[in-house]
């Protein structure tokens, strides 16, 4: 299994309908598998873009 190499966590909040009903929601980070020095690591897409 790939090791997580990022500190990003899901954003949490409320989804609001037109009637202003609140339901919990999460926005998860875009984690991708990447091999670094032969080891499989999970890194966010933004961090990969920044490193390149």
N, C-alpha and C positions, 0 to 999 in steps of 0.2 A: 504494500500500500504506500502511496505517496505521502511524504511528510509535508505538513503545512508550513510554508516559509513566509507567510504574510501575517500581519496583525489585524487585517481587516475583519470586521464582524458585520452581521446583518443590521441594517437600519430598521427600526421599528416605529410604528405610528398607527394612525387611524386612517382607514379608507372612509370617505364621506360620500354618501349617496345624495341625490338631488333633494331628498327629504331630510338631509343632515343626520341620517342614522350613521353611527360609528361602528365599524368592525375592525378588529385588529389585523394588521398586515405587516409583512416583512419584505424588504428589498435586499436580496442576497448579493454579495460581491461576485463578480465574474471570475471565478477561479478556474485556471487551466493547468493541465499537467505539462511539465517541462523538465527535460533532463539536463541537469547541471552537474558536471564532473562525474557522469555515469550514474547519478542518483536521481530518481524520479521525485520531483518536488511540485507542490501545488502553489502557484503564484497567481496573483490577480493580473488580468489583462493590462490594466493601466501600468502596473509595475514593470511588466515585460516590455511595454512600449517605451517607458521611461529609460530602461536600461539599454535599449538598442540604439 
